[in-house]
C-alpha cells in the first residue's frame, strides 16, 4: 500500500522517512479501512458470504421462460395432439388459445401451474394464436401456428332434413361417405337428444350407416337435436371427419296405419283414434309383400315404376304411378293404382309386392283413397303390414329398425 508523502514546514518534501514517522502515519489510519483495502462495503459482503450468497443473487434475477407446443411459426402443425404451454423458472398466470375461426380452446393447469394443456385438440386447417403470461411478469408471450389439413375426409348425410317435421317412426339415420373403421370414435362424436327426454341409442347397420332411435316410437311433438362433432375424428386410417354442427327436427302428430292383407284393408289411426280405413290390394302369391313395421321414407305425387329396377324383368313399366310412398329400399311402396279394376281393392291381392289403393290417373282426384291417404301422410309415418305371407322385412331395408327388439338394437351400438 502506498502512503502519500507529507510535506515539511517549508513546503518541500523531505527526501526520506524515519521509521518512527512511518509508524506514526500508519497509526493514523483506521484499522478497518486497512483491512478493507480497495473493496467497497457491498463487495465485502459478497466476498464474506461466499459462493452461496452469490448464487442467491443470481437466482433472484432469473426470468421465467415460456415454451409453446406446437412451436411458434409452424405452418403444418399436427392437429391430433393437444396444445401445451410450459414455463421454466416460474409459474403460469394465464393462457389463451384462439383460432382464426373465432373459437377458443379451453384447458387446465397442472397442480404446480407450470404446464397448461388444452382440453381438446386444435382443429385442422386453422391458425391459432397462443397468449401466455408468467406470474409476476409484465410482458406476455405470444406464439402462432397453423395446423395442417387432413388428406382424406368423410361426411355423414343425415335423415330427416334439418328443421323438418316427421312422423313418430322417423329414426335419425346417418350415411357416411367412407367406410368407418373406428365405429366407437365416430359414434362418440355424434349425439342425439330429445325434448321430452328419452333414452336414444345408436345402431350400426354397416360400416357406412348409423341409425338412432328410442325404445318405442317418438312421442308426438318431440324436439330432436342431432349434434355432429365429427371434425378431425379419424373414422378410418388417415380419413377424418369435417362436420361440426347441430341440427334440429320435430315430430308431428302420431299416425300409424295397419295393413291386414288377409282382410285387404288398411286402418289409419291418428293419435290413437281411428282416422280412416281404405280397401287395399297387396302382393300376389308369387310376389308377396314384406310384413312388419315400415316407415315412409320418400313421397312422390307421381313417379315412374319399372319392373327391371327390382329384378322382375319387363313385367311392367308405368310412367305415372300416383301418390307413391316408399316403405323399403328394395322397392316396396304404398301407392295409388288407376289401372286395376275397383273391384280388386278389398278383395284380391294382385300386385308385385306393393300395397295399392284405388286412385285416378293424373293424381288430382281428391275423392279417391290413394289421394286421401297421401294427403294425410308425412315422412316418418308408420305403416304396419301383417298376414302377407312374407317374412318380416330386414331392419336395414329402409328406415325399418323398429323390427328389432330393444335388446338387439342396443347390441348394435359401438359405445
C-alpha positions as CSV (number, residue, x, y, z in Angstrom):
1,X,0.0,0.0,0.0
2,X,1.4,3.4,-1.0
3,X,1.4,6.3,1.5
4,X,1.4,9.9,0.4
5,X,4.5,12.0,1.2
6,X,4.0,14.6,4.0
7,X,5.5,18.0,3.2
8,X,7.7,19.8,5.8
9,X,7.2,23.3,7.1
10,X,8.9,24.9,4.1
11,X,6.6,23.2,1.7
12,X,9.3,21.0,0.5
13,X,9.1,17.2,0.7
14,X,11.8,15.5,2.8
15,X,13.9,13.1,1.0
16,X,13.3,10.2,3.3
17,X,11.2,8.9,6.2
18,X,12.3,7.8,9.6
19,X,11.0,4.5,11.0
20,X,9.1,6.5,13.7
21,X,7.4,8.7,11.1
22,X,6.2,5.7,9.1
23,X,4.7,4.1,12.2
24,X,3.1,7.4,13.2
25,X,1.5,7.7,9.8
26,X,0.2,4.1,9.8
27,X,-1.3,4.6,13.3
28,X,-3.4,7.5,11.9
29,X,-5.3,5.1,9.5
30,X,-8.3,3.3,11.0
31,X,-7.8,-0.5,11.3
32,X,-11.0,-1.3,9.5
33,X,-10.0,0.7,6.4
34,X,-6.6,-1.0,6.3
35,X,-8.3,-4.5,6.3
36,X,-10.8,-3.5,3.6
37,X,-8.2,-2.4,1.1
38,X,-9.8,-1.2,-2.2
39,X,-13.1,-3.1,-1.8
40,X,-16.4,-1.3,-1.3
41,X,-18.7,-2.3,1.6
42,X,-21.1,-4.2,-0.9
43,X,-18.3,-6.2,-2.4
44,X,-17.1,-7.0,1.0
45,X,-20.5,-8.5,1.9
46,X,-20.5,-10.7,-1.2
47,X,-17.0,-11.9,-0.5
48,X,-17.7,-12.5,3.2
49,X,-20.9,-14.6,2.4
50,X,-19.0,-16.8,-0.1
51,X,-20.4,-18.7,-3.1
52,X,-23.9,-19.3,-1.6
53,X,-24.7,-15.6,-1.4
54,X,-23.6,-15.0,-5.0
55,X,-25.8,-17.9,-6.2
56,X,-28.8,-16.4,-4.3
57,X,-28.4,-13.1,-6.0
58,X,-28.3,-14.7,-9.5
59,X,-31.4,-16.9,-8.7
60,X,-33.5,-13.9,-7.8
61,X,-32.8,-12.3,-11.2
62,X,-33.8,-15.4,-13.3
63,X,-36.6,-14.7,-15.8
64,X,-39.4,-17.2,-16.4
65,X,-39.2,-18.9,-19.8
66,X,-42.5,-20.0,-21.6
67,X,-42.5,-22.7,-24.2
68,X,-45.4,-23.4,-26.6
69,X,-46.1,-26.7,-28.4
70,X,-46.6,-26.7,-31.4
71,X,-43.6,-24.4,-31.9
72,X,-44.4,-20.8,-32.9
73,X,-44.3,-20.3,-36.6
74,X,-45.2,-23.9,-37.5
75,X,-47.2,-24.0,-40.8
76,X,-48.3,-27.6,-40.8
77,X,-48.7,-28.5,-37.1
78,X,-50.3,-31.7,-36.0
79,X,-54.0,-31.5,-35.1
80,X,-54.2,-34.9,-33.4
81,X,-52.5,-33.8,-30.1
82,X,-53.4,-31.1,-27.6
83,X,-51.7,-27.7,-27.3
84,X,-49.3,-27.4,-24.4
85,X,-47.7,-24.4,-22.7
86,X,-44.9,-24.9,-20.2
87,X,-42.9,-22.5,-18.0
88,X,-39.4,-22.8,-16.5
89,X,-38.2,-20.7,-13.5
90,X,-41.7,-19.6,-12.7
91,X,-45.5,-20.4,-12.7
92,X,-48.1,-19.6,-15.3
93,X,-50.7,-16.9,-14.6
94,X,-52.8,-17.1,-17.8
95,X,-53.1,-18.9,-21.1
96,X,-55.5,-18.3,-24.0
97,X,-55.6,-20.2,-27.4
98,X,-57.7,-18.5,-30.1
99,X,-58.3,-19.8,-33.6
100,X,-59.0,-17.7,-36.7
101,X,-62.4,-19.5,-36.8
102,X,-63.4,-17.5,-33.8
103,X,-63.3,-20.4,-31.4
104,X,-61.0,-20.8,-28.4
105,X,-59.5,-23.9,-26.8
106,X,-60.1,-24.3,-23.1
107,X,-57.6,-26.1,-21.0
108,X,-56.3,-26.8,-17.5
109,X,-53.1,-26.2,-15.4
110,X,-51.2,-28.9,-13.6
111,X,-51.0,-28.6,-9.8
112,X,-47.8,-26.7,-9.9
113,X,-49.1,-24.3,-12.6
114,X,-46.0,-25.0,-14.7
115,X,-47.9,-26.6,-17.5
116,X,-51.2,-25.9,-19.3
117,X,-52.8,-28.5,-21.6
118,X,-55.8,-27.9,-24.0
119,X,-58.9,-30.0,-23.2
120,X,-59.3,-30.8,-26.9
121,X,-57.1,-31.0,-29.9
122,X,-56.8,-28.0,-32.2
123,X,-58.9,-28.2,-35.4
124,X,-57.2,-28.9,-38.7
125,X,-56.5,-26.1,-41.2
126,X,-56.8,-23.4,-38.6
127,X,-54.4,-20.7,-37.5
128,X,-54.0,-20.3,-33.7
129,X,-52.6,-17.5,-31.5
130,X,-51.4,-18.5,-28.1
131,X,-51.0,-15.8,-25.5
132,X,-49.4,-16.8,-22.2
133,X,-48.1,-14.9,-19.1
134,X,-46.0,-15.9,-16.2
135,X,-46.9,-15.0,-12.6
136,X,-45.4,-11.6,-11.8
137,X,-44.2,-10.9,-15.4
138,X,-45.1,-7.6,-17.1
139,X,-44.8,-9.0,-20.7
140,X,-46.9,-11.7,-22.4
141,X,-45.5,-14.5,-24.6
142,X,-47.4,-14.7,-28.0
143,X,-47.0,-17.6,-30.4
144,X,-48.8,-18.5,-33.6
145,X,-49.1,-21.8,-35.5
146,X,-51.2,-23.2,-38.3
147,X,-52.5,-26.8,-38.3
148,X,-52.3,-28.9,-41.4
149,X,-55.3,-30.0,-43.4
150,X,-56.3,-33.7,-43.5
151,X,-55.5,-35.7,-46.6
152,X,-58.8,-37.6,-46.9
153,X,-62.2,-36.7,-45.4
154,X,-65.7,-38.1,-44.8
155,X,-69.1,-36.6,-44.0
156,X,-72.4,-38.0,-42.8
157,X,-75.6,-37.4,-44.8
158,X,-78.5,-37.4,-42.3
159,X,-82.2,-38.0,-42.4
160,X,-84.6,-36.3,-41.7
161,X,-83.8,-32.9,-43.0
162,X,-83.0,-30.0,-40.7
163,X,-86.0,-28.1,-39.3
164,X,-88.4,-30.7,-40.8
165,X,-91.4,-32.3,-39.1
166,X,-91.8,-36.1,-39.3
167,X,-93.9,-38.9,-38.2
168,X,-93.3,-40.8,-34.9
169,X,-91.4,-43.6,-36.7
170,X,-88.7,-41.5,-38.2
171,X,-85.2,-42.6,-36.9
172,X,-82.2,-40.3,-37.2
173,X,-80.2,-42.1,-39.9
174,X,-76.7,-41.2,-41.0
175,X,-74.9,-42.5,-44.1
176,X,-71.2,-41.9,-44.3
177,X,-69.2,-41.2,-47.5
178,X,-66.4,-43.5,-46.4
179,X,-66.5,-46.8,-44.6
180,X,-65.9,-46.3,-40.8
181,X,-63.3,-48.5,-39.1
182,X,-63.3,-46.8,-35.7
183,X,-67.1,-47.0,-35.0
184,X,-66.7,-46.1,-31.4
185,X,-64.8,-42.9,-32.1
186,X,-67.4,-41.8,-34.7
187,X,-70.4,-42.7,-32.6
188,X,-69.0,-40.9,-29.5
189,X,-68.7,-37.8,-31.7
190,X,-72.5,-37.9,-32.5
191,X,-75.2,-37.3,-30.0
192,X,-79.0,-37.3,-30.4
193,X,-81.1,-35.8,-27.7
194,X,-84.8,-35.3,-27.3
195,X,-87.3,-33.0,-25.5
196,X,-89.1,-34.6,-23.7
197,X,-86.0,-36.6,-22.7
198,X,-85.8,-40.2,-23.6
199,X,-83.0,-42.8,-23.9
200,X,-81.7,-42.8,-27.5
201,X,-79.2,-45.4,-28.7
202,X,-77.3,-45.8,-32.0
203,X,-77.2,-48.9,-34.1
204,X,-74.7,-49.7,-36.8
205,X,-76.3,-51.4,-39.8
206,X,-73.0,-51.4,-41.7
207,X,-69.6,-49.5,-41.9
208,X,-71.4,-46.6,-43.6
209,X,-74.8,-46.4,-41.8
210,X,-75.6,-45.5,-38.2
211,X,-79.2,-45.0,-37.0
212,X,-80.5,-43.7,-33.7
213,X,-83.9,-44.3,-32.1
214,X,-85.6,-44.7,-28.7
215,X,-87.1,-47.9,-27.4
216,X,-90.6,-47.1,-28.7
217,X,-91.9,-44.5,-31.2
218,X,-91.2,-40.9,-30.5
219,X,-93.8,-39.0,-28.6
220,X,-95.8,-36.6,-30.7
221,X,-94.4,-33.0,-30.5
222,X,-90.9,-34.2,-29.6
223,X,-88.0,-31.9,-30.5
224,X,-84.9,-33.8,-31.6
225,X,-81.3,-32.4,-31.7
226,X,-78.6,-34.1,-33.7
227,X,-75.1,-32.9,-32.8
228,X,-72.4,-33.8,-35.3
229,X,-68.9,-33.2,-33.8
230,X,-67.0,-35.2,-36.5
231,X,-64.4,-32.6,-37.4
232,X,-61.0,-34.2,-37.2
233,X,-62.4,-37.5,-35.9
234,X,-60.4,-40.3,-37.5
235,X,-63.1,-42.7,-38.9
236,X,-60.5,-44.9,-40.7
237,X,-56.8,-44.8,-41.1
238,X,-55.9,-41.2,-42.3
239,X,-59.6,-40.3,-43.1
240,X,-61.0,-37.6,-40.9
241,X,-64.5,-36.1,-40.5
242,X,-65.2,-32.5,-41.4
243,X,-68.6,-31.7,-39.9
244,X,-69.2,-29.7,-36.7
245,X,-72.9,-28.7,-36.5
246,X,-76.1,-29.1,-34.6
247,X,-79.4,-29.6,-36.4
248,X,-83.0,-30.0,-35.0
249,X,-86.0,-31.9,-36.2
250,X,-89.6,-32.1,-34.9
251,X,-92.1,-34.9,-34.5
252,X,-95.6,-34.1,-35.5
253,X,-98.8,-35.9,-34.8
254,X,-98.8,-39.7,-34.4
255,X,-100.2,-41.6,-37.5
256,X,-99.9,-45.4,-37.6
257,X,-101.5,-47.3,-40.4
258,X,-102.1,-51.1,-40.2
259,X,-102.5,-53.1,-43.4
260,X,-104.1,-56.5,-43.0
261,X,-103.7,-58.4,-46.2
262,X,-106.0,-61.2,-45.1
263,X,-108.9,-58.8,-44.9
264,X,-107.3,-56.5,-47.6
265,X,-108.0,-53.4,-45.5
266,X,-105.8,-50.6,-44.2
267,X,-106.9,-48.9,-40.9
268,X,-105.3,-45.4,-40.2
269,X,-105.1,-44.3,-36.6
270,X,-104.3,-40.7,-35.8
271,X,-103.1,-40.0,-32.2
272,X,-104.7,-43.3,-31.1
273,X,-108.1,-42.8,-32.7
274,X,-109.3,-44.3,-36.0
275,X,-108.9,-41.7,-38.7
276,X,-109.8,-43.6,-41.8
277,X,-109.9,-47.1,-43.4
278,X,-109.3,-48.0,-47.0
279,X,-109.6,-51.2,-49.1
280,X,-106.3,-52.3,-50.5
281,X,-104.6,-54.9,-52.7
282,X,-101.2,-56.4,-51.7
283,X,-98.7,-58.7,-53.3
284,X,-99.9,-61.8,-55.0
285,X,-98.8,-65.3,-54.1
286,X,-95.7,-65.1,-56.3
287,X,-94.7,-61.6,-55.2
288,X,-95.7,-61.3,-51.5
289,X,-95.5,-58.1,-49.6
290,X,-93.0,-57.7,-46.8
291,X,-94.6,-58.0,-43.4
292,X,-93.5,-55.9,-40.3
293,X,-93.1,-52.3,-39.3
294,X,-92.2,-50.0,-42.1
295,X,-91.6,-46.2,-42.2
296,X,-92.4,-43.8,-45.1
297,X,-89.0,-42.7,-46.3
298,X,-89.9,-40.9,-49.6
299,X,-93.0,-39.4,-51.1
300,X,-93.9,-38.7,-54.8
301,X,-97.1,-37.3,-56.1
302,X,-96.3,-39.2,-59.4
303,X,-93.4,-41.4,-60.3
304,X,-92.2,-44.0,-62.7
305,X,-92.1,-47.6,-61.7
306,X,-90.2,-50.1,-63.9
307,X,-90.0,-53.8,-63.1
308,X,-86.4,-54.2,-64.3
309,X,-85.2,-52.0,-61.4
310,X,-86.4,-54.6,-58.9
311,X,-85.3,-57.6,-60.7
312,X,-88.6,-58.5,-62.4
313,X,-87.6,-58.2,-66.0
314,X,-90.1,-56.3,-68.2
315,X,-93.3,-57.2,-66.4
316,X,-94.4,-53.6,-66.1
317,X,-93.3,-50.0,-66.8
318,X,-95.7,-47.4,-65.6
319,X,-94.6,-43.8,-66.0
320,X,-97.1,-42.0,-63.8
321,X,-97.9,-44.1,-60.7
322,X,-99.8,-41.7,-58.5
323,X,-99.3,-40.9,-54.8
324,X,-96.3,-43.3,-54.2
325,X,-94.8,-43.5,-50.8
326,X,-91.6,-45.6,-50.3
327,X,-91.5,-48.3,-47.5
328,X,-88.3,-50.2,-48.3
329,X,-85.1,-49.5,-50.2
330,X,-85.7,-52.7,-52.2
331,X,-88.8,-51.1,-53.8
332,X,-91.9,-51.6,-51.7
333,X,-94.4,-48.7,-51.9
334,X,-97.8,-47.9,-50.7
335,X,-99.3,-46.1,-53.8
336,X,-102.3,-45.3,-55.8
337,X,-103.4,-47.6,-58.6
338,X,-105.6,-46.4,-61.5
339,X,-105.1,-49.3,-63.9
340,X,-106.8,-52.1,-61.8
341,X,-110.5,-52.6,-61.5
342,X,-112.1,-51.0,-58.4
343,X,-113.4,-54.5,-57.6
344,X,-109.8,-55.6,-56.8
345,X,-109.4,-53.4,-53.8
346,X,-110.6,-55.0,-50.6
347,X,-111.0,-58.4,-52.4
348,X,-107.8,-59.6,-54.1
349,X,-104.0,-59.3,-53.7
350,X,-102.7,-58.8,-57.2
351,X,-99.6,-56.6,-57.0
352,X,-95.9,-57.3,-57.4
353,X,-95.4,-56.6,-53.7
354,X,-96.6,-53.1,-53.2
355,X,-99.7,-52.0,-51.3
356,X,-102.2,-50.4,-53.7
357,X,-105.1,-48.1,-53.1
358,X,-107.7,-47.1,-55.7
359,X,-106.7,-43.9,-57.4
360,X,-107.2,-41.9,-60.6
361,X,-104.7,-41.2,-63.5
362,X,-103.1,-37.7,-63.1
363,X,-103.1,-37.8,-59.3
364,X,-105.6,-34.9,-59.0
365,X,-108.9,-36.6,-58.0
366,X,-109.3,-35.8,-54.3
367,X,-112.2,-38.3,-53.9
368,X,-110.2,-41.5,-54.2
369,X,-108.4,-43.4,-51.5
370,X,-104.9,-43.1,-53.0
371,X,-105.2,-39.3,-52.9
372,X,-106.7,-39.1,-49.4
373,X,-104.1,-41.4,-47.8
374,X,-101.2,-39.5,-49.5
375,X,-102.5,-36.1,-48.3
376,X,-102.9,-37.4,-44.7
377,X,-99.3,-38.8,-44.6
378,X,-95.9,-37.3,-43.9
379,X,-92.4,-38.7,-43.9
380,X,-91.8,-40.9,-40.9
381,X,-95.3,-42.2,-40.6
382,X,-95.6,-45.9,-39.6
383,X,-97.2,-48.5,-41.9
384,X,-97.5,-52.0,-40.4
385,X,-98.2,-54.9,-42.7
386,X,-99.4,-58.2,-41.4
387,X,-100.8,-61.5,-42.8
388,X,-98.9,-61.0,-46.1
389,X,-97.5,-64.5,-46.3
390,X,-94.0,-63.0,-46.4
391,X,-91.3,-62.9,-43.7
392,X,-90.6,-59.7,-41.7
393,X,-88.7,-57.1,-43.6
394,X,-85.0,-56.6,-42.7
395,X,-84.4,-53.8,-40.3
396,X,-81.8,-52.3,-42.7
397,X,-84.2,-52.4,-45.7
398,X,-85.4,-48.8,-45.4
399,X,-85.9,-46.9,-42.2
400,X,-87.3,-50.0,-40.5
401,X,-85.2,-50.5,-37.4
402,X,-88.4,-50.9,-35.3
403,X,-88.4,-54.5,-36.3
404,X,-85.5,-55.2,-33.9
405,X,-86.1,-55.7,-30.2
406,X,-84.7,-53.1,-27.9
407,X,-82.0,-55.6,-26.8
408,X,-81.0,-56.4,-30.3
409,X,-81.0,-52.7,-31.2
410,X,-78.7,-51.8,-28.3
411,X,-76.4,-54.7,-29.2
412,X,-75.6,-52.9,-32.5
413,X,-74.1,-49.9,-30.6
414,X,-70.3,-49.3,-30.6
415,X,-70.3,-47.4,-27.3
